[in-house]
Amino acid sequence: MTISVTRSGRRLDLLAPDRARIGASDLAEGLAKINRWAGATQFPFSVGQHSVCVADVMYHETRSPIAALYGLLHDGHEYVTGDILEPTSGALAYECPGYPRAVASLRFRVDTAIHRAAGLDWPRPSHMARLLDLAHARVVATEVRDLLAPNFQPSDFSAAPPLALRITPHLWARAAVSFREALYRYQCEAGLTPLE
């Protein structure tokens, strides 16, 4: 079975995802209910809130709503695949050498459907990928500083400096609303049809 279900009742075939089945509320709620760091944070902190943070950093750096959308949707596939942590991926790659390629292919399919549904090019342009790498590294460093146990340092996970602002985790319902509002706002500012 390769069909993933969503909160709204839509079904998405992970091997042939249809962009017409991608919904803003499903993305927002799905990502808001997935914990970052496998729940190792001091307080629940979601992939949805993380994505909004990355989008806001990209917007602040560029004033481009398109850049913000690429930041917002960078983990979009996780709403149907879940968050596969780097240590988990590394261990699975050790056990099954074909694993990284299979996961990358799966994510690519889902990301293609999500980005096209949102009105964005996929794969993301190379300059957007570079911006995303930096914004993501800064948000990760901030998460380490603000949310993980105090014996971890931002430099343990990221070469980038943390943001000046501190992260205050939201409960999942608020994280979902923040994600959906950011998606709507950035799509409207970019002149794109908002994802329903």
N, C-alpha and C positions, 0 to 999 in steps of 0.2 A: 504494500500500500504506500503510495507516495502523495496522498491527499492530506493536506494540513487544514485544520478547521480554524475559524476565527470567531471572535465574540459575537459578531453580527449574524453568524450562521453561514457566511460565505465559505466556500471550499476552494482551496488553491492547490493545484497540482504542482508539486515542487520540481517535477521534471519538465513541465510545460506550463509555467505560470502565465496566466492571462491578465494583462494589465486592467481589463475591465472589472476584474474581481478584487482590485486593490482599493481599499477604502480608508479615508482619513481617520475615522473613529477606530477602525481595527488596528491600524498602525499605532495610533496614539495610546490606546488602552493596552495593546499587547506589549509595547515597549515599556510602558509605565509599570507593568507588573513583573518585569524581569529585573532581578537585582544585579547590579554591577559587582565585580569582585567575588562572585559566587556567595554573596551575602556576608563577606568578611568585614564589611564596614561597621562602624560603631552604631549606625542607625541605617534603616533601609534607604538605599539610594538606587534609583532605577536607571536603566538604559535610556528611558525616555527623557529624564531630567539631564542626564549626561549629554544626550544629543542636542538638547536645547542650549546647554552651555557651550558646546562646540559651535553651534550655529551662531550664537551671539558673539563669540570671539571672532569668527570669520566675518560677520557683518561689521563689527567694530573696526577690524583691520582694513576692510575694503569698501565699506558702504555699499556693497553689492548684495541685493537680495538673492541673486543666483548663487553666489558663494555661500550665503547663509543656508540656502536650501540644500546644497551639497553637504554642508556640515550637519544639518538636521537629519538627513537621510542616510548618513554614512553607515549606520548600523541597522538600517531599515529591515534588512533580511531577517534580523533576529526575531521579529514579531511572529514569524512562522518557523524559524529554525532553532530558536533559543540562542543563548550566548555561550559559545564554545570558547573557553578560556585558553590562552596561549600555553600554559603548562599542560592542559588536557590535550591540546592539539599536538604538542611536542611528544607526549607519551604515546598517543595513538599513531603518530608518524613513525615512531620507533617500532611499534608493534606491527604496523601495516604501512609499508612505504608508499602505497598508492593513495593513502588517506588525504594528504594535503591537496593533491590535485582534484580529488573527488569533491572535497569541501569547497574549494575555490570555484569549481564548476557550478556547484549547486548555488552558492552565494551569487555568482555572476548571473545566473538565470533569474533568480528572484530580484536582484538589484536592477536588472534590465527592465523587468515589468514595473517595479516601483518607480524608477526614475522616469520612464516613458509615461506612466500614468500621471506623474506630477508635472509633465511638460519639459523635462530635462533631458539633455543628451547623456547617453551612456555608451561606452565607459566615460567617466568624467574626464574633462580636458586635463592635460598634464599640469598646467599652471594651477588648476583647482586642486589637484592631488597634492601638489607641494604645499599649498596653503593649508589644506586639511591636515597634512602630517604635522605641521607646526602647531596649529590650533589644538589638535588632539593631544599632542605631547604636553602642551601647557595645561590643558584640562586634567590630564592624568596626573601630572605633578601636583596640581591643586587638590585632587581627590586624595592622593596619598597624604598630603599635609593635613587635610581637614577631616578625613573620614577613616583612615586606617589606624591601627594601633600605633602608639607613639614611637615604638622602636624602629619603624620604617621611615625612611627619608625619601623625599621626592626624587633625589638622584639615584635611588635604588631601582627606579622604574622609568625614569625619563631624564634626558639630558637638558630639557627645556626648563626654564624657571616657572614656578607656579604663578598664577594670576594674583593680583593684589586683593581682589575680593575673596571673601570666604564663602564656602558652599554651605547652604542650609538645606538639608534634605527635605523633600516634600513627600507626603503620603501619596500613594499611587493615584488617587482620584485627581489630586491637584497637578501631579506630574502629567497626567493624560490631558488635562485641560490646557496646561502650558504648551505641550507639544502641539496639540491641535490648533491653538491660537497662533503659535509661531508659524506653522505650516500655512495657515490661511493668510496671515499678514505678509509673509515673504512672497507667497505666490501672487497675491494681489499687487504688491509693490513691483514685482517683476513683470506684471501684465499677463500673467498666466491664469488659466481657468482653474479656480480652486478645486482641489480634489474633494470629492463628496465622501 
